[in-house]
Amino acid sequence: MTDINVALIGHQFMGKAHSNAYRQVSRFFPGKYQLRMKVLCGKASVEELEATARQFGWEESDCEWERVIARKDIDVVDISTPGYLHHPMVLAAVAAGKHIICEKPLANTLAEAKEMLRAVEKAGVKHYVNYNYRRVPAVAYAKRLIEEGRLGEIYHYHGAYLQDWIIDPQFPLVWRLQKKYAGSGALGDIAAHAADLGQYLNAEITEVVGQMTTFIKERPLPGTGAGAWGAKGRQGKGKVTVDDDTNFLARFKNGSAGVFESSRFCGGRRNFNTWQIYGSKGSLAWDFERMNELELFDRTEPSPQQGYKTILATDADHPYFGAWWPPGHIIGYEHTFVHAIWDFLSCLEEDRMPEPSFKDGVRVQAVLDAVERSAKSRRWERVRI
Ligand SMILES: NC(=O)c1ccc[n+]([C@@H]2O[C@H](COP(=O)([O-])OP(=O)(O)OC[C@H]3O[C@@H](n4cnc5c(N)ncnc54)[C@H](O)[C@@H]3O)[C@@H](O)[C@H]2O)c1
């Protein structure tokens, strides 16, 4: 067994999800490498970070990301911070010769994303961007069916990622609502996942026409009566500088037509990440809130028997599932991260590039860039890499 030492930057939402994946991966997916959770980094007090590191199972903690990345004993740097930090952190990790796992979207702009891709390719390190919904067994199985030609020629792809967590105007101005930190709003946060799934399951997006809307233009600063969301005692409001809602039509390289929706204002849609794909021989549909289920419509069946059937993607021969539980013993959100880390480790073992790589990250970023250009120009815009 060879040790692989990991440093994780980010100790909150994704920090927790990634830490859990590092802890679990070799218990369910043993391989050549023994993963060591070496150091957790985050912007917090020394005491808070140390307590979180202990809770999540890290050997050490350190609040200075530059020092963490420069450590000689680190093999893999995992960047799970707000978007504006991905670019400087990736460039520093490349300079230190580390393999890199980076959260999505790859960067805040297409120019940054392309520079990051050039840097990792020049350095010859492994690079992975965490579009983790590819690693839901039902989604990976759908990919297999599509590649086998079960849907025939593809006509339509519909992707929607809808949430409702900022529908309350009193919800504070967190970093996700500020362009300088997040790059964009619903677009980069959730339409990015939908665009990645669309390009993974169907084909590259070549052209888009979109619209972006900000419904609530000002919000309370974090800490102004909103409790858990920031430092106490601050007053006043700040400007929302990102989109609350972004929708676009798309044309795919294979000639099919696409419709994409993303919003964080859809009441009752807590994490409604869903897609449908329609072809000449069949259709597939999936919804993350029922993530173990895949809906299949087979047009080649005799017409009186036709209708959607639900496949529970929990058999040993569904992707990833054999490593978990007997059929029907369902899995959840956190498992997608375990699968991602397992695939990443397998790529290190077999000297392959993980997928989605930064190349795929740039492809998504180029779609986001074209949607933003189109929302401004009010015309169709080509996706330019
Ligand atoms: N793949 C997914 O499904 C998914 C889900 C949520 C978020 N994300 C992505 O993950 C990234 C992080 O999002 P999150 O939800 O975990 O955010 P978060 O606000 O929960 O956590 C951000 C983390 O960044 C750290 N951080 C901020 N500035 C820092 C600095 N200067 N030095 C060191 N650490 C610093 C904070 O300490 C915190 O731990 C974003 O790119 C986001 O788009 C991906």
The ligand as a MOL file (V3000), in Angstrom:
LIG
                    3D

  0  0  0     0  0            999 V3000
M  V30 BEGIN CTAB
M  V30 COUNTS 44 48 0 0 0
M  V30 BEGIN ATOM
M  V30 1 N -20.5150 19.6410 -6.0940 0
M  V30 2 C -21.5390 20.1310 -5.4410 0
M  V30 3 O -22.6160 19.5690 -5.4450 0
M  V30 4 C -21.3840 21.4140 -4.6870 0
M  V30 5 C -22.3120 21.7720 -3.6880 0
M  V30 6 C -22.0970 22.9530 -2.9820 0
M  V30 7 C -21.0080 23.7530 -3.2780 0
M  V30 8 N -20.1550 23.3950 -4.2590 0 CHG=1
M  V30 9 C -18.9930 24.2430 -4.5940 0
M  V30 10 O -18.0130 24.0870 -3.5530 0
M  V30 11 C -17.3310 25.3110 -3.3260 0
M  V30 12 C -17.4910 25.6950 -1.8500 0
M  V30 13 O -18.8560 25.8120 -1.5410 0
M  V30 14 P -19.4440 25.4860 -0.0850 0
M  V30 15 O -20.8920 25.2790 -0.2470 0
M  V30 16 O -18.6420 24.4240 0.5570 0 CHG=-1
M  V30 17 O -19.1810 26.8830 0.6270 0
M  V30 18 P -19.1340 27.1640 2.1910 0
M  V30 19 O -19.4340 28.6110 2.3520 0
M  V30 20 O -19.9490 26.1670 2.9430 0
M  V30 21 O -17.6140 26.9000 2.5430 0
M  V30 22 C -16.5930 27.6930 1.9850 0
M  V30 23 C -15.2810 27.2460 2.5980 0
M  V30 24 O -14.2220 28.0090 2.0290 0
M  V30 25 C -13.3210 28.3370 3.0750 0
M  V30 26 N -12.5720 29.5430 2.7450 0
M  V30 27 C -13.0480 30.7510 2.3560 0
M  V30 28 N -12.0240 31.6300 2.2070 0
M  V30 29 C -10.8870 30.9470 2.5150 0
M  V30 30 C -9.5200 31.2880 2.5780 0
M  V30 31 N -9.0910 32.5260 2.2790 0
M  V30 32 N -8.6180 30.3350 2.9610 0
M  V30 33 C -9.0390 29.0940 3.2620 0
M  V30 34 N -10.3230 28.6970 3.2240 0
M  V30 35 C -11.2290 29.6160 2.8510 0
M  V30 36 C -14.2050 28.5780 4.2860 0
M  V30 37 O -13.4600 28.4390 5.4760 0
M  V30 38 C -15.2320 27.4790 4.1190 0
M  V30 39 O -14.8010 26.3090 4.7440 0
M  V30 40 C -17.9140 26.3170 -4.3120 0
M  V30 41 O -17.1190 26.3390 -5.4670 0
M  V30 42 C -19.2840 25.7350 -4.6390 0
M  V30 43 O -19.7830 26.1010 -5.9200 0
M  V30 44 C -20.3080 22.2350 -4.9530 0
M  V30 END ATOM
M  V30 BEGIN BOND
M  V30 1 1 1 2
M  V30 2 2 2 3
M  V30 3 1 2 4
M  V30 4 1 4 5
M  V30 5 2 4 44
M  V30 6 2 5 6
M  V30 7 1 6 7
M  V30 8 2 7 8
M  V30 9 1 8 9
M  V30 10 1 8 44
M  V30 11 1 9 10
M  V30 12 1 9 42
M  V30 13 1 10 11
M  V30 14 1 11 12
M  V30 15 1 11 40
M  V30 16 1 12 13
M  V30 17 1 13 14
M  V30 18 2 14 15
M  V30 19 1 14 16
M  V30 20 1 14 17
M  V30 21 1 17 18
M  V30 22 2 18 19
M  V30 23 1 18 20
M  V30 24 1 18 21
M  V30 25 1 21 22
M  V30 26 1 22 23
M  V30 27 1 23 24
M  V30 28 1 23 38
M  V30 29 1 24 25
M  V30 30 1 25 26
M  V30 31 1 25 36
M  V30 32 1 26 27
M  V30 33 1 26 35
M  V30 34 2 27 28
M  V30 35 1 28 29
M  V30 36 1 29 30
M  V30 37 2 29 35
M  V30 38 1 30 31
M  V30 39 2 30 32
M  V30 40 1 32 33
M  V30 41 2 33 34
M  V30 42 1 34 35
M  V30 43 1 36 37
M  V30 44 1 36 38
M  V30 45 1 38 39
M  V30 46 1 40 41
M  V30 47 1 40 42
M  V30 48 1 42 43
M  V30 END BOND
M  V30 END CTAB
M  END
